[in-house]
Amino acid sequence: MKKNYLTTSDKAHIYYEDKGSGQPILFIPGHMCTTKFFYKNVSCLSNQYRVICIDSRGFGNSSKPLHGNHIERHADDIKELIDYLDLEQVTLVGWSLSGSVVVTYAHKYNGYRLKALSLLDCCLFPFSPDSWNTYNSRNYNMDDWNKKYIPWHADIDTYIENFVSRLSSDLTSAECQMVRDEIIKTPPWIGFALHSDWCHTNAVALLPELNIPVIIYSGVSKGHEYEMGRYYKQLIQTDCELHEFEQGGHVLFMAQAERFNETLMNFIEKHTDRKE
């Protein structure tokens, strides 16, 4: 058996890390990002919880298949990993693009084996024309999308530096280098497919039908404003908390790790008695 790998039903190989014991927290990284982004969270949370992080298909140490690079299949990968590890009462955390993945999972599988959901500074419908959407390519602006992503294969160094600069001004030089080293592991052809599917996917429409508690984190960075989280909270019918971070940008969980970890632990403990 391969250690730290799940082979999915469609033959992708998903890398994961599993540390600690207790109630499980499952982190799903943003686009092109990996387990390494959550190092400040794992080191703290694993003292009290079982913390699992993955490299989504195509990212990091996971395999690079040409198939399944869309939001719903990424949600299916979560289902297969939860079953593979036999996890129960999971707090499922989706950052950035993976906010749409975890909402899709929770909706498609009716909250299967979940305790709670965490939406971590995410846009749940990047092409939405509505006023809450502050994402750059809003209102189906595919011309803007193409302009932004062509450098990924035409001028990779410029693309990487633009990506790093969009995250936060609060990152250390070592953290910026980690970002560069990790995102380069995702081939452009995989990233193009997944990112464009995400932009077209309306996960906002699923929020009113969620049946588990939700905690929302909102920061301020290029393309992300507080309006997103505030709008999502209005739509969610279950118990929902919204935490806004003035500092930390799109990686608030890294730059403001102590506050993020504390609020997440408090939310989990608030719902420890929830039954499936």
C-alpha positions as CSV (number, residue, x, y, z in Angstrom):
1,M,0.0,0.0,0.0
2,K,1.3,3.4,-0.9
3,K,1.8,5.6,2.2
4,N,-0.1,8.9,2.1
5,Y,-1.8,8.3,-1.2
6,L,-5.4,7.6,-2.2
7,T,-6.0,6.1,-5.6
8,T,-9.4,7.4,-6.7
9,S,-12.0,5.5,-8.6
10,D,-10.9,7.2,-11.8
11,K,-7.2,6.4,-11.1
12,A,-5.9,9.7,-9.9
13,H,-3.4,9.6,-7.0
14,I,-4.1,12.1,-4.3
15,Y,-1.4,12.9,-1.8
16,Y,-2.4,13.7,1.8
17,E,-0.8,14.3,5.2
18,D,-2.5,13.1,8.4
19,K,-1.4,14.3,11.9
20,G,-2.8,14.2,15.4
21,S,-5.8,12.5,16.8
22,G,-9.4,13.4,17.8
23,Q,-12.1,15.1,15.8
24,P,-10.9,15.5,12.1
25,I,-10.3,18.7,10.3
26,L,-9.7,18.3,6.6
27,F,-8.0,21.2,4.7
28,I,-8.5,21.6,1.0
29,P,-6.0,24.1,-0.5
30,G,-6.6,26.9,-3.1
31,H,-5.7,26.8,-6.7
32,M,-2.2,25.3,-7.3
33,C,-1.5,25.3,-3.6
34,T,-0.6,22.4,-1.3
35,T,-0.4,20.9,2.2
36,K,2.6,23.2,2.9
37,F,0.4,26.3,3.0
38,F,-1.2,25.1,6.2
39,Y,1.9,24.5,8.2
40,K,1.1,27.0,10.9
41,N,-2.4,25.6,11.3
42,V,-1.4,21.9,11.4
43,S,1.3,22.5,14.0
44,C,-1.2,24.1,16.4
45,L,-4.5,22.2,15.6
46,S,-2.9,18.7,15.6
47,N,-2.3,19.1,19.3
48,Q,-6.0,18.7,19.8
49,Y,-7.5,17.4,16.6
50,R,-6.7,15.0,13.8
51,V,-5.7,17.3,10.9
52,I,-5.6,16.1,7.3
53,C,-4.4,18.2,4.4
54,I,-4.3,17.2,0.8
55,D,-2.7,18.2,-2.5
56,S,-5.7,18.2,-4.8
57,R,-5.5,16.3,-8.1
58,G,-2.9,18.0,-10.3
59,F,-1.4,19.9,-7.4
60,G,1.8,19.4,-5.4
61,N,2.7,15.7,-4.9
62,S,-0.6,14.4,-6.4
63,S,-0.6,12.9,-9.9
64,K,-1.2,15.1,-13.0
65,P,-4.2,13.5,-14.8
66,L,-5.7,15.1,-17.8
67,H,-9.2,14.1,-16.6
68,G,-11.3,15.2,-13.7
69,N,-10.0,18.7,-13.6
70,H,-13.3,20.3,-12.6
71,I,-15.1,21.3,-9.3
72,E,-17.5,18.4,-9.0
73,R,-14.8,15.7,-9.5
74,H,-12.6,17.5,-6.8
75,A,-15.7,17.2,-4.6
76,D,-15.9,13.5,-5.4
77,D,-12.2,13.1,-4.4
78,I,-13.1,14.4,-1.0
79,K,-15.8,11.9,-0.6
80,E,-13.5,9.1,-1.5
81,L,-10.8,10.3,0.9
82,I,-13.3,10.6,3.7
83,D,-14.4,7.0,3.1
84,Y,-10.8,5.8,2.7
85,L,-9.8,7.2,6.0
86,D,-13.2,6.4,7.6
87,L,-13.6,9.9,8.9
88,E,-16.6,11.0,10.9
89,Q,-17.8,14.4,12.1
90,V,-15.4,16.2,9.8
91,T,-14.8,19.9,9.8
92,L,-14.2,20.6,6.1
93,V,-12.1,23.7,5.2
94,G,-12.0,24.9,1.7
95,W,-9.7,27.8,0.8
96,S,-10.2,30.1,-2.2
97,L,-11.2,28.0,-5.3
98,S,-11.7,25.0,-3.0
99,G,-14.5,26.9,-1.3
100,S,-16.6,25.9,-4.3
101,V,-15.3,22.4,-4.0
102,V,-16.4,21.9,-0.4
103,V,-19.8,23.6,-0.9
104,T,-20.4,21.3,-3.9
105,Y,-19.3,18.3,-1.7
106,A,-21.6,19.3,1.2
107,H,-24.6,19.8,-1.2
108,K,-24.1,16.8,-3.5
109,Y,-23.6,14.4,-0.5
110,N,-26.0,16.0,1.8
111,G,-23.4,16.8,4.5
112,Y,-22.1,13.2,4.5
113,R,-19.9,12.6,7.5
114,L,-19.5,16.4,8.2
115,K,-19.7,18.3,11.4
116,A,-19.2,21.7,9.9
117,L,-18.0,23.6,6.8
118,S,-15.4,26.4,6.7
119,L,-15.3,28.8,3.7
120,L,-11.9,30.4,3.8
121,D,-11.7,33.6,1.8
122,C,-13.4,32.2,-1.3
123,C,-15.3,33.4,-4.3
124,L,-18.1,31.0,-4.9
125,F,-19.0,32.2,-8.4
126,P,-16.2,34.2,-10.0
127,F,-18.2,35.0,-13.2
128,S,-21.3,36.3,-11.4
129,P,-22.5,39.7,-12.6
130,D,-23.9,40.5,-9.2
131,S,-22.7,43.4,-7.1
132,W,-21.4,41.2,-4.2
133,N,-18.8,39.7,-6.6
134,T,-15.5,41.6,-6.5
135,Y,-13.5,39.0,-8.5
136,N,-11.5,40.4,-11.4
137,S,-13.2,38.5,-14.2
138,R,-16.8,39.1,-13.0
139,N,-19.7,39.1,-15.4
140,Y,-18.3,36.3,-17.6
141,N,-15.3,38.4,-18.7
142,M,-13.4,35.7,-20.4
143,D,-11.2,38.2,-22.2
144,D,-9.9,39.4,-18.9
145,W,-9.5,35.8,-17.8
146,N,-7.4,34.9,-20.9
147,K,-5.3,38.0,-20.4
148,K,-4.5,37.1,-16.9
149,Y,-3.7,33.5,-17.5
150,I,-1.9,33.5,-20.9
151,P,1.4,34.3,-19.0
152,W,1.1,31.0,-17.2
153,H,2.6,29.3,-20.2
154,A,4.0,32.3,-22.1
155,D,5.9,34.1,-19.3
156,I,5.9,31.8,-16.3
157,D,8.2,34.0,-14.1
158,T,5.9,37.0,-14.4
159,Y,2.8,34.8,-13.7
160,I,4.4,33.4,-10.6
161,E,5.4,36.8,-9.2
162,N,1.9,38.1,-9.9
163,F,0.4,35.2,-8.1
164,V,2.6,35.8,-5.0
165,S,1.8,39.5,-4.9
166,R,-1.9,38.8,-4.9
167,L,-1.8,36.7,-1.8
168,S,-0.6,39.2,0.9
169,S,2.0,41.8,1.7
170,D,2.4,40.2,5.1
171,L,4.2,37.0,3.9
172,T,7.9,36.6,4.9
173,S,10.5,36.1,2.2
174,A,10.7,32.4,3.1
175,E,6.9,32.0,2.8
176,C,7.0,33.8,-0.6
177,Q,9.6,31.3,-1.8
178,M,7.6,28.4,-0.5
179,V,4.6,29.7,-2.6
180,R,6.8,29.9,-5.7
181,D,8.2,26.4,-5.1
182,E,4.7,24.8,-4.6
183,I,2.6,26.5,-7.3
184,I,5.1,25.6,-10.1
185,K,4.2,21.9,-9.5
186,T,0.8,22.4,-11.2
187,P,1.0,22.1,-15.0
188,P,-0.7,25.0,-16.8
189,W,-3.0,22.6,-18.8
190,I,-4.4,21.3,-15.5
191,G,-4.7,24.7,-14.0
192,F,-6.5,26.2,-17.0
193,A,-9.1,23.4,-17.0
194,L,-9.9,23.6,-13.3
195,H,-9.8,27.4,-12.9
196,S,-12.0,28.0,-15.9
197,D,-14.6,25.5,-14.6
198,W,-14.5,27.1,-11.2
199,C,-15.2,30.5,-12.8
200,H,-18.3,29.1,-14.5
201,T,-19.6,27.2,-11.5
202,N,-22.3,28.8,-9.4
203,A,-21.7,27.4,-5.9
204,V,-23.5,30.4,-4.4
205,A,-26.8,28.9,-5.5
206,L,-26.1,25.9,-3.2
207,L,-25.7,27.9,0.0
208,P,-29.4,28.1,1.1
209,E,-29.6,24.3,1.0
210,L,-26.7,23.6,3.3
211,N,-27.7,21.6,6.3
212,I,-24.6,21.9,8.5
213,P,-23.0,24.8,10.5
214,V,-20.7,27.1,8.5
215,I,-17.9,29.5,9.5
216,I,-16.8,32.1,6.9
217,Y,-13.5,33.9,6.8
218,S,-13.1,37.0,4.7
219,G,-10.0,39.0,4.0
220,V,-9.0,41.9,1.7
221,S,-6.8,41.2,-1.3
222,K,-6.9,41.7,-5.1
223,G,-10.3,40.4,-6.2
224,H,-11.5,39.6,-2.7
225,E,-13.5,42.0,-0.5
226,Y,-15.7,41.7,2.6
227,E,-18.8,41.9,0.5
228,M,-18.4,38.3,-0.6
229,G,-18.5,36.8,2.9
230,R,-21.3,39.1,4.0
231,Y,-23.5,38.1,1.1
232,Y,-22.9,34.4,1.7
233,K,-23.9,34.7,5.4
234,Q,-27.2,36.2,4.3
235,L,-28.0,33.1,2.2
236,I,-27.0,30.4,4.7
237,Q,-29.9,29.1,6.7
238,T,-27.9,27.1,9.3
239,D,-25.8,28.4,12.2
240,C,-23.2,30.7,10.6
241,E,-20.3,32.8,11.8
242,L,-18.5,35.4,9.8
243,H,-15.0,36.5,10.7
244,E,-13.4,39.4,8.8
245,F,-9.6,39.9,8.8
246,E,-8.1,43.3,8.2
247,Q,-4.7,41.9,7.8
248,G,-3.3,38.7,6.1
249,G,-4.9,39.2,2.7
250,H,-5.8,36.0,0.9
251,V,-3.6,33.9,3.2
252,L,-5.1,35.2,6.5
253,F,-4.8,31.7,7.9
254,M,-1.1,31.9,7.5
255,A,-0.3,35.5,8.2
256,Q,-2.8,35.6,11.1
257,A,-2.5,32.0,12.2
258,E,-3.1,32.4,15.9
259,R,-6.4,34.2,15.4
260,F,-7.5,31.9,12.7
261,N,-6.7,28.7,14.7
262,E,-8.5,30.1,17.8
263,T,-11.7,31.0,16.0
264,L,-11.8,27.7,14.2
265,M,-11.3,25.7,17.4
266,N,-14.0,27.7,19.2
267,F,-16.4,27.0,16.3
268,I,-15.7,23.3,16.4
269,E,-16.1,23.1,20.1
270,K,-19.4,25.0,19.8
271,H,-20.7,22.2,17.7
272,T,-19.2,19.2,19.4
273,D,-22.6,17.8,20.3
274,R,-24.0,17.9,16.8
275,K,-25.3,14.5,15.7
276,E,-25.3,13.2,12.1
